[in-house]
Amino acid sequence: MTLLTASLSAQALPTFAEVRAAHRPSDITLLDRAGIPIQTVRVDKDVRRLAWVPLSEISPALLTAIVLSEDRRFWEHSGVDWSAAAKSAWANLLNTKTRGASTLTMQLAGLLDEGLARPSGGRSVAQKLGQAATASRLETTWKKSEILEAYLNSVPFRGEIVGIDALAQTLFGKRASGLDAQEAALAAALVRSPNARPAAVAERACGVLRLQRLDCTGILGLSETALARRGGMPLGEQLAPHVARQAIDPRGPAAQASTLDASLQRLAVESLRRQLAELAGRNVEDGAVVVLDNASGRVLAWVGSNARSSAAGEFDGVLARRQPGSTLKPFVYELAFEKRLITPASLIDDSPAQIATAGGLYLPQNYDREWKGFVSARTALGASLNVPAVRVAGLLGADALHERLRALGFALPESAGWYGASLALGSADVSLLALTNAYRALANGGMFSPAVLRSGGAATKPVRVADPAAVFLVTDILADNNARARTFGLASHLATRGFAAVKTGTSKDMRDNWCVGFTDRYTIGVWVGNASGEAMHSVSGVSGAAPVWHALASALHAGAGSKAPAAPAGVTRLRVTFDSGKEPARDEVFLAGSERALQRATAEVDGARRFGITSPRDGSVFAIDPDIPPAAQRITFEGEHGRWVLDGKALGSAERWRWAPWPGRHRLVLVGRENQELQSVSFEVRGAGVKAEARPPAASVKAKPAPSAPARPAS
């Protein structure tokens, strides 16, 4: 081993401090932000060398055994034991075996200088003289304690093991300070015979024990057990194996700082393990957690997998790309609010819809397979209804939503057209880290910056990607326990004592389960599923990932509750009342000016309007089955309230019009109140014709200002 490149036989003789500073462990230790060790990562596969151990932290039994075995007059000589050298010379002349004359100081000289190291055929006379000279010089500039400390941290013991700390942890599973007399004797025996069989090592160790008048009972068994062990992870907590891969620089110092919080990391690991144990009977094996500091973007916790029981312990669920399901919906609604296409009180139709895509017709379903009819945007987002989200995304257009998601840090690999309408329901693969950091942008009022993992790393200046007022509207909905009660109830794990804005998501076939949300200080993301992609059994966001999210959010704010953000400029609050008791009257938030759409005298054209033709979509193909009763095959035209014109013939005025299909290609036009063409679509019908049916009544909603707010004129 060469610690210093300069030859010790030359003029420059290293100091003890220089030798210690040049020590390079094979494992790097990752520290949390307070300097607490949380993970070690091996970076040198050729040698196992752990941290430098001070002499004060080495077992006294080992110090005694080493000196007795290797250099009994160590504390007396000046680098060379001339008495032992003379005896060795006479023994060589008489061809008699005896202990070598090389002192610990001479051995250290050979360890520090590659030119003085013992070759396989033995040292030449010149090398022995050079070694003795260097040892003498070391003794004049180093303390005896420094020589012994450097020797024990540098000497090879067995195989790849170098240094006393690596030996103690690898063979005995303890620190160097804890070695007892028999373990110390075995360590001393390995210095002389590193590759000997267990019986030979035990015999030599027994000789060292007898010099101390100690019993050798059990030494052979201990030797066999210790030498059969294989090196594993160093002692100490191993809390962050996945994040260490990202945070550690293999060329950096032996101890490197991260932004993690050891106590929070430990809690995240334990919470995930506990929840996965609860879900063991539902075919759930893996999970991941990430916690970010809202203000700085620092990663406070990063759990890549349940490494203890998972078959895919190396899998990092924080970075793996999976389908996020409904967790993308808040970004859909935020952009629609920002563009003033809808308000939180706008009514959106939750009914069967056919969405034309490049791959054919897309028919989104709700999680519970039930339709809710007209619901407000607040309820649609809070209760995580799928069809309303797709309808809102249709208003935005795929390109606008795709562009916004990319601005929020989602590295979407495909174009907007490739995803189509399904992008609103989480069809794009994203990572938990990217998703959680995008929610952090919501927590910061629409300001985005990358997450920070390395301590001391330069933070990127935040950039605005979303309107703060529109973000506030979405945040207000995500924190509204009443808004999500229709799907999740009032007593779910999404409900917290203080403020928290949170959303769950489940991907297709229950392969991925998510819960992401933020408080006033932290953003927490949790994923539960299987690294293999295998589907879970009856696990939803509120039963899978949400308990872990809730546990972390509660712990983080155990001492100080989370406070809701203040409304930014551009947000107003009005009292709204809905027709026919569809939803209870409430105070609602709006972007200033957008509330006027809810104050129109004509109820049928306020928040419930459809914004053009929503069904059929352009290019749709309907096949009429002759074996199905005609009454069951009516085609429904849906859209904004207006006059329907089919192939140049007026049908009537309504938001929905039931039409008896007729084979052929057709052009449908929706005409507004002022006889302007709002939209037209083309579609095709294949098969036999059926009779017409009367249209159903339209849905409506009314709004009125809150008593504290001045009335606004109708628009």
DOROGU-916632 format. One record per residue (C-alpha): x, y, z negated; residue in one letter. Coordinates in steps of 0.001 Angstrom, whole numbers, plus 500000, padded with zeros to 6 digits. Layout:
% DOROGU-916632
XYZa ...
This chain:
% DOROGU-916632
500000500000500000m 501276503469500845t 499874506363498848l 502380508938500025l 504018509066503412t 507292510575502213a 509938508014501163s 510763508104497460l 514382507366498245s 514567510777499897a 514911514042498009q 511173514645497426a 509895512688494430l 506096512931493919p 504705513998490623t 502193511926488714f 499498514480489559a 500256514159493279e 500054510368493161v 496759510515491298r 495366513081493751a 496381510852496677a 494374507920495302h 491643507037497812r 488860504735496578p 487246502391499084s 483854503558497777d 482514507111497719i 480180508129494915t 477144510262495675l 476229512709492914l 472926514398492286d 472711518183492081r 473759518086488405a 476792515868489052g 475180512603487913i 476353509526489905p 473418507961491727i 474890505836494530q 478147504411495838t 478922503604499469v 481877501573500668r 483771503309503444v 486998501238503566d 486352497619504561k 490016496575504386d 490603497059500667v 488510497261497491r 489861500133495449r 487612501979493012l 488007505179491045a 491224506060489228w 490989504993485573v 492865507014482898p 495030505024480505l 492723506006477647s 489859504140479375e 491788500887479908i 491392498033477458s 494268497894474886p 494212494104475348a 495063494585479019l 497909497003478291l 499397494451475901t 498971491526478321a 500529493389481267i 503580494488479316v 504110491012477808l 503712489348481196s 505660491750483410e 508046493909481386d 508448493200477662r 511035495972477193r 508979498535479160f 508796501027476301w 512573500758475709e 514406500805479066h 514945503730481441s 513502502160484555g 515846499183484911v 516085496372482346d 519809495599482746w 519639492784480198s 516882491027482138a 518741491702485390a 521876489999484064a 519918486974482883k 518203486769486258s 521552486906488063a 523003484054485955w 519835482033486489a 520113482494490232n 523710481283490120l 522656478245488082l 519578477709490286n 517310477986487192t 513762479417487267k 513237482463485051t 511131485605484824r 512100488213487390g 514037491307486387a 511803493794488216s 510356496255485669t 506923497889485858l 508673501099486913t 510522499288489703m 507290497620490822q 505577501020490891l 508405502368493073a 507704499545495526g 503963500328495449l 504509504024496126l 507124503653498853d 506433501289501718e 510173501074502395g 510767499633498928l 507883497152499000a 508816493502498541r 508948491711501931p 507786488106502243s 511403486876502364g 512494488868499302g 514350492179498980r 517848492725500259s 520598493970497953v 520240497461499445a 516513497448498815q 517001496313495217k 519502499082494619l 517151501641496198g 514303500388494060q 516417500614490882a 517555504135491771a 514003505319492419t 512796503711489190a 515471505564487238s 514448508870488840r 510756508186488027l 511661507596484385e 513374510977484178t 510387512927485548t 507354510842484525w 506074509830481120k 505916506135480280k 502132506396479931s 501903507942483411e 503999505133484902i 501780502476483324l 498574504275484342e 499706504689487964a 500843501068488098y 497512499649486856l 495578501779489350n 497807500782492276s 498768497124491812v 497144494477494078p 495467491686492110f 493724489185494372r 492572489277497983g 491312492759498812e 491226493877495162i 493566496746494288v 493655498483490918g 492318497536487527i 488826499049487966d 488142497004491104a 489425493880489353l 487350494400486206a 484113495080488076q 484569492425490770t 485729489480488644l 484241490270485255f 481319492604485955g 482482495241483467k 484565498370483180r 488315498212482603a 487741499472479068s 485715496393478186g 488164493596479068l 488768491187476187d 492003489293475452a 491279486308477717q 490099488482480620e 493165490681480178a 495439487613480232a 493826486438483498l 494335489913485003a 498013489843484012a 498411486366485465a 496998487509488808l 499690490183489165v 502325487479489430r 500206484883491295s 497361486697493085p 496352483809495341n 496910480891492957a 494210478337492216r 492037478873489114p 493890476170487149a 497308477748487818a 496009481212486935v 494508479842483721a 497791478129482786e 499783481324483237r 497116483332481349a 497303480842478505c 501048481516478262g 500314485232477862v 497777484461475122l 500236482245473251r 502740485095473192l 500066486938471205q 499281483820469124r 495740483718470568l 493581480686471402d 493330479451475010c 490019477616474535t 487689478215477495g 490288480012479612i 490033477483482474l 486248477869482715g 486556481641482613l 489176481521485366s 487000479339487603e 483934481547487087t 485756484851487612a 487687483792490706l 484522482410492304a 482738485773492114r 482386487934495178r 482489491681495121g 479138493470495088g 478057497000494348m 480081498854491709p 478570499215488253l 476126502030487623g 472764503034489043e 472271502521492753q 469292504789493312l 469740506179496813a 471320503754499305p 469487505186502307h 470072508856501626v 473752508157500941a 474194507153504570r 473013510584505617q 474664512694502909a 478107511114502526i 481046512156504679d 483367509089504962p 486356511410505370r 485424513514502355g 486366513315498667p 485644510315496450a 482715512088494785a 480282514118496885q 477307516179495766a 473795515997497153s 470589517961496584t 468865514993494918l 467536515077491375d 468500511825489595a 465484511763487269s 463036512471490093l 464752509935492363q 464452507333489596r 460758508150489120l 460104507917492867a 461794504502493046v 459852503196490056e 456501504624491242s 456895503067494683l 457878499681493249r 454935499710490865r 452445500554493619q 453845497957496028l 453525495367493268a 449852496355492941e 449401495895496700l 451287492593496884a 448121490647497670g 447238492904500614r 450206492134502819n 452137495291501945v 455895495033501509e 457543498363502282d 457247502024501439g 459149505312501436a 459076508607499543v 460544512057500147v 460199515155497955v 461218518632499141l 461670521902497315d 459361524354499063n 461527527437498741a 464948526028499629s 464069522932501652g 466367520828499470r 465638517113499404v 464994516250495753l 464086512585496250a 464597510170499157w 463520506530498810v 463966504685502101g 462488501327501073s 461684499016498213n 465128497427498537a 464628495174495510r 461900492987497050s 461653493972500703s 462927491647503396a 463995494799505249a 465916496588502506g 468179498327505019e 465161499816506790f 464878503548506071d 461205504479506020g 462053508168505607v 463640508341509064l 461764505564510880a 459238506839513419r 455671505611512925r 452174506799513846q 451007509367511248p 447260508950511761g 445085511725510340s 447963513585508715t 448311515605511948l 444759516974511729k 445640520012509570p 447891521308512357f 445052520904514876v 442630522957512779y 445235525565511845e 445946526290515489l 442223526432516295a 441674528896513427f 444656530921514578e 443272531158518121k 439843532058516659r 438185529191518474l 436444528054515283i 436110529062511627t 435917526815508547p 432128527257508685a 431761526372512368s 429611523317512942l 431204520530514940i 429317517517516218d 430385514202514740d 428735511814517163s 429911509276519762p 432116510921522365a 433810509797525535q 437157511492526116i 438667511186529576a 442393510337529507t 444945509185532057a 444435505640530807g 440632505739530981g 437880506787528593l 438892507251524968y 436173506646522364l 437343507820518929p 435726506302515829q 435626507373512197n 437308505289509517y 433945504129508095d 432420503588511574r 429596506011510731e 428581509290512362w 427790512373510270k 426085514584512848g 426863518294512694f 429379519134509959v 431392522228509209s 435066522372510114a 435804522408506373r 433994519105505886t 435370517644509104a 438970518246508020l 438476517535504335g 436624514264504995a 439065513412507816s 436463512837510546l 437988511758513841n 435573512904516556v 435459516533515336p 439266516614515321a 439345515388518913v 436720517945519924r 438736520772518340v 441905519521520001a 440029519596523289g 439388523293522779l 443097523873522252l 444320521801525148g 447047519189524920a 449861521563525874d 449151524075523085a 448969521404520387l 452060519653521710h 454017522915521695e 452959523737518131r 453938520300516810l 457366520617518394r 457800524033516790a 457056522405513435l 459988520041513865g 458335516988515395f 460668515520518003a 457908514262520295l 459540512077522954p 456690512264525476e 454870515072527278s 451530516528526203a 449746514799529063g 451105511424528011w 449480511686524567y 446276513378525684g 443366513753523266a 444654511034520943s 447487513316519780l 445029514936517363a 444596511574515618l 448302510882515217g 449162508771518259s 452729510162518409a 455473508452516414d 457001510756513780v 459254510310510751s 458199510810507146l 460905513459506753l 459659515464509740a 456022515135508656l 456736516191505069t 458836519139506202n 456047520259508551a 453681520300505552y 456342522319503745r 455941524890506529a 452247525087505557l 453268525491501916a 455424528439503004n 452647530165504903g 453758529058508374g 457522529590507973m 459631526658509204f 463217525654508419s 464947522251508437p 465249520235505233a 468621520405503428v 470336517275502082l 473989518126501449r 474692520254498415s 476197523568499384g 475091523216502989g 474159526408504765a 470396526867504873a 468839527743508219t 466960531029508283k 463193530292508337p 461251531185511477v 457546531871511729r 455682529229513693v 452091529757512465a 449862532626511401d 449856532940507577p 446133533722507420a 445214530649509488a 447569528531507362v 445795529783504252f 442452528613505635l 443791525097506190v 445497525077502800t 442239526109501141d 440452523184502797i 443147520621501943l 442945521713498291a 439124521500498220d 438084518292496450n 434443518898497410n 435317519073501105a 436764515546501080r 434158514045498730a 432062512751501633r 434783510256502519t 436965509944499421f 434617510774496539g 435360513230493760l 437565510993491596a 440282509902494050s 444052510096493638h 443948513228495806l 442415515219492948a 444913516970490653t 444620519243487624r 446382522149489269g 446534523330492864f 447546520784495495a 446819520653499228a 446967517038500391v 446009514805503319k 446039511060503923t 446395509143507156g 446148505573508399t 447423504482511794s 445850502034514219k 445106498556512816d 446208499706509326m 449886499411510176r 450921502645508476d 449509504450505481n 450434508023504548w 449798510656501901c 451431514075502316v 450748517248500400g 452205520212498561f 451915522130495315t 453167525649494724d 456764524376494350r 457080520947495958y 456058519014499070t 455694515255498661i 455416512641501410g 454690508931500906v 454510506115503463w 453332502571502744v 453300499704505235g 455516496978506647n 458832497551508363a 457897494732510730s 454827496644511907g 452509493943510579e 449058495209509588a 448047495651505954m 444846494166504555h 442182496702503548s 444582499448502523v 443677503082503179s 445578506278502499g 443758506884499253v 444416503356497944s 447879502782499424g 450151505838499450a 448043508275497400a 448708506718493937p 452458507248494409v 451876510817495615w 449628511534492635h 452138510110490134a 454934512319491484l 452789515462491732a 451585514973488151s 455099514396486822a 456558517405488623l 453949519679487052h 453652518039483640a 455110521122481992g 453799523905484217a 450662523599486318g 450649524380490019s 449016527671491003k 447003528274494163a 448463530770496654p 446954534239496967a 445097535017500172a 447331536912502618p 446291539952504597a 443752539146507284g 441627536756505203v 438090537613504108t 435544535652502071r 431793535549502768l 428779533651501499r 427436531205504109v 424109529376504156t 423507526449506501f 420229525608508269d 418195522605507133s 420433522103504105g 423116520390506193k 425682521571503667e 425314523496500384p 425649527274500510a 429153528390499546r 431694531148499665d 433813530567502765e 437101532007503994v 437547533518507453f 440091535336509515l 438995538940509386a 436577539524512260g 435933535877513077s 433066535750510563e 430959537867512913r 430261534772514984a 428257533484512010l 426098536608511701q 424265536365514989r 420532536776514757a 419966533748516955t 420843530735514833a 421201528368517756e 424307530097519098v 426434530571515987d 428846528028514467g 427210525000516092a 427972525886519668r 429905523374521740r 432257525585523758f 431393524287527207g 430666520716528261i 431930518163525760t 430381515094527455s 430709513756530061p 434322514644530744r 435522515401534236d 436207512175536153g 434106509893533940s 432709506717535456v 429476505157534110f 428535501602534993a 424824500726534695i 424301497114533632d 421172495523535195p 420919493089532266d 420553495887529676i 417155497608529214p 417080500978531005p 416051502821527810a 419376501897526249a 421459503312529105q 420548506998529166r 423529509313529654i 423705512265527264t 424958515612528487f 426463517514525540e 427894520969525167g 427268524610524387e 423614525645524395h 422754526578527973g 420975525511531165r 421941522180532733w 422144521987536544v 422844518611538178l 423711518455541863d 422146521919542323g 418872521030540560k 417980522651537202a 417193520123534445l 416459522303531398g 418095524140528478s 419523522422525344a 422725521420523635e 421955517800524499r 420124516528527525w 419287512877528003r 419415511904531682w 418294508798533496a 421397507912535547p 421313507413539285w 424092505746541339p 426520508032543121g 428886510915542539r 427444513906540669h 428398517438539759r 427099518792536464l 427112522540535753v 426430524294532445l 424970527810532953v 425082530442530191g 422496532966529035r 423603535509531608e 423447532976534456n 427236532615534486q 428726529179535134e 430353528134531856l 431838524881533086q 431372522115535635s 432421518472535668v 432210515663538191s 431332512083537297f 430221508875538954e 427431506381538204v 427589502818539472r 424513500531539375g 420697500865539308a 418705503953538269g 416556504424535136v 413863506860534064k 414366510201532303a 413817510917528615e 412845514044526663a 415576516121525061r 416106516193521239p 416037519395519127p 419236521416518694a 421194521843515444a 421877525264513986s 423490527110511127v 423017530526509629k 425403532674507630a 424967535695505430k 427520537924503686p 428399537391500042a 426810539940497662p 430228541468496961s 431045541997500630a 429505544696502838p 427090543509505513a 428490543457509020r 426555544206512225p 425566541338514476a 427771540734517500s 
